[in-house]
Amino acid sequence: MNKITADRLNKIEPSPTLAITALAAQLKAEGKDIIGFGAGEPDFDTPEHIKDAAKKALDEGFTKYCDVSGLPDLKTAICDWYKNEYNLLFQKDQIIVSTGGKQALYNLFLSIINIGEEVIIPAPYWVSYKDMVMLAEGNPVIVQTTFTDGYKLTADALEKAITSKTKAIILNSPSNPTGAVYSQDEMQRLAAVLEKHENILIITDDIYDRLLYDDQKFFNIPMVSEKLRERSIIVNGFSKTYSMTGWRLGYALSERTEIIKAMAKLQGQSTSNATTFAQKGAIDALTSSQSCVEEMKRAFVERRDFIVDSLSKCPGINVVKPGGAFYVFPDFEELSKSDGFLKLKKENAEETSHSKLLTKLLLEKYLVAIVPGIAFGYDNGFRMSYASSLDNIKKGMERIHECFNNLYK
């Protein structure tokens, strides 16, 4: 019998973050006391005023199709937000609303990449970037950052990665998985390199732009370089800032209307418009009080500070204090050289990935779910989400301490 599934699927793997979350949920359902650090979503409910706006839209019968690219009122709200907050000016025909930031990125890659063109992706990277580029028949060019550099791409490393085939670069600040935040100066250094290469598009994934801590300010490439605004595509959404992950609402903005039109053409043949009454809730999210965001941020800061302090006391672990998002990405290269870890490797010789080995041990023996760093292109690390209650974090860190202390003996 001929193979049923398409060969293109062989290029990609199932999302490891979703897989870890699903496995943790399955083990919990079996009665095991799993502490999960894999979640990529806030543990808070969507604010009531946002839900009320969607309910009102439902009650008013706002349940029909709308324009493929989104409601005009929502586009206006997005335009106003970027003008007021970031001094970036967009028109409604320069915006497309999609079913989540993930779909916006997917549509974008398929709309701009030709066979064999390259996209520069700094690692550690969000798990889907690489696979999306490959599905678009492009070549992901992974540029490894280091713990020493705070997991941030340097101008020198960017320059060396650029070739005649480079179509785009994607930057994510604050970062998933590291929580790294690029300063204005760091963005300007990258912009100076990109200004010299006129054919490269800049994709800026700003999904965590509001989740910044320690009085840091947000910057992206179009904010620091007027020359690069025309070549930039901003991708954002409502999932993280307003705890609206299940609402599936994201968007993209670009001065290059042909890019937005191409994305709308593709979206029109796949999902069509994002859910209409959900878009009404998103309008309220942008135009109402932002106190709900500040309240969530205060909780994240408390959790971050605890988890970073706790990890810094683990033997063989190095950790950078994340400046944004809700993840921490420790480096465990030192731990991987310990006698206990070397013994673990010998006992599991079939597993070549250090981070998968550590993840498996933590889950099976200590009932803690984390995401292996190899999923993000950095095998000497692992991602932990602090989008969980402080009590759960404390309980999970006790188990992690026990694990690492036993390995480091």
ABEGO torsion letter per residue (X at the ends): XBBABBAAAAABBBBAAAAAAAAAAAAAAAGBBBBBAABABBABBBBAAAAAAAAAAAAAGBABBBBAAEBAAAAAAAAAAAAAAAGBBBBAAABBBBBEAAAAAAAAAAAABBBGBBBBBBOBBBAAAAAAAAAAGBBBBBBBBBAAAGGBBBAAAAAAABBAABABBBBBOBBOAAGBBBBAAAAAAAAAAAAABAABBBBBBAAAAABBBGGBBBBBAAAABAAAAAABBBBBBAAAAAGAAAAGBBBBBBABAAAAAAAAAAAAABAEBBBAAAAAAAAAAAABBAAAAAAAAAAAAAAAAAAAAAAAABBGBBBBBBABEABBBBBAAAAAABAAAAAAAAABAABABAAAAAAAAAAAAAGBBBBBAAAAGBAABBBBBABBBAAAAAAAAAAAAAAAAAAAX
